[in-house]
Amino acid sequence: MAMRLRRALRLGRKKAEPAAWLVVGLGNPGEQYSRNRHNTGIWTVNELARRLGVKLKAEGRSIRIGYGEIAGERVALVRPRTYVNESGRAVDQALRACGAELEQTIVIYDELDLPLG
């Protein structure tokens, strides 16, 4: 019975219009990292959300997501709830949640040119 009810509720949901762009701001969770430059991506997404009046809401365990509009395009703003080195899981969840394609994804982070190691 409960399984049928869950399925009926899931089938009754309207699928949201896919986002034209997915903007992901990488960083590390936790107060101890909040002022660290590695959170440049989080700061940027927070500022975009503030300017657009978008509220980021938890979706699953890995992301906070909110939707807004920039230049007439639907945009999904995402703040992963994972550490930077585990962010692939969060980006995958965000892509599935908002319906965007990988080619429509902008990832904001720091230290682009540091060598591995």
C-alpha positions in Angstrom: 0.0 0.0 0.0 2.7 2.5 1.0 4.7 1.7 -2.1 1.7 2.3 -4.3 1.1 5.6 -2.6 4.7 6.7 -3.1 4.6 5.8 -6.7 1.3 7.6 -7.3 2.7 10.7 -5.7 5.9 10.5 -7.8 3.9 10.1 -11.0 1.6 13.0 -10.1 4.5 15.4 -9.9 5.0 17.8 -12.7 8.5 17.8 -14.1 10.0 21.3 -13.8 11.2 23.0 -17.0 14.9 22.2 -17.4 17.5 24.9 -16.6 19.3 26.5 -19.5 22.4 26.8 -17.3 23.7 25.1 -14.1 26.0 27.2 -12.0 27.9 25.2 -9.4 30.0 26.9 -6.7 32.6 24.6 -5.2 34.0 24.9 -1.7 34.3 23.0 1.5 31.4 22.7 4.0 31.7 23.8 7.6 32.3 27.0 9.6 36.0 26.3 9.8 36.3 26.7 6.0 33.8 29.6 5.6 36.5 32.3 5.2 39.0 30.2 3.3 39.7 31.2 -0.3 38.9 27.6 -1.4 35.2 28.7 -0.9 35.3 31.2 -3.8 32.7 29.2 -5.6 30.3 29.1 -2.6 30.7 32.9 -2.1 29.9 33.5 -5.8 26.8 31.3 -5.8 25.6 32.9 -2.5 26.0 36.4 -4.0 24.2 35.4 -7.3 21.4 33.9 -5.2 21.2 37.1 -3.1 21.1 39.4 -6.2 18.5 37.2 -7.9 16.4 36.7 -4.8 16.9 32.9 -5.0 16.6 30.7 -2.0 18.8 27.6 -2.0 17.1 24.5 -0.6 18.5 21.1 0.3 17.9 18.5 -2.3 19.1 15.1 -1.1 22.3 14.9 0.9 24.7 16.4 -1.6 23.4 19.8 -2.8 21.5 22.9 -2.1 19.7 24.2 -5.2 17.6 27.2 -6.3 16.3 28.5 -9.5 16.3 32.0 -11.0 16.5 33.8 -14.3 19.4 35.6 -15.9 18.9 37.4 -19.2 15.6 35.5 -19.8 17.2 32.1 -19.2 16.3 29.7 -16.4 19.4 29.1 -14.2 20.0 26.6 -11.5 22.3 27.8 -8.7 24.0 25.0 -6.8 26.1 24.8 -3.6 27.4 21.3 -3.0 27.3 20.0 0.5 30.4 17.9 -0.2 34.1 18.6 0.1 35.7 19.8 -3.1 37.5 16.5 -3.8 34.1 14.8 -3.6 32.1 17.3 -5.7 31.6 15.0 -8.7 28.8 13.3 -6.9 27.1 16.6 -6.1 27.5 17.9 -9.7 25.9 14.6 -11.0 23.0 15.0 -8.6 22.6 18.7 -9.7 22.5 17.8 -13.4 19.8 15.2 -12.7 17.8 17.6 -10.5 17.7 20.5 -12.9 17.7 18.8 -16.3 20.7 20.6 -17.7 23.4 19.0 -19.7 27.1 18.9 -18.9 27.7 21.4 -21.7 25.4 23.8 -19.9 27.4 23.7 -16.6 29.5 26.4 -15.2 31.7 25.4 -12.3 33.2 28.2 -10.1 36.3 27.3 -8.1 39.8 28.5 -7.2 43.3 27.3 -8.0 42.8 26.4 -11.6 46.5 26.3 -12.4 48.0 24.4 -9.5 49.9 21.2 -10.4 48.6 17.8 -9.1 50.2 16.6 -6.0 
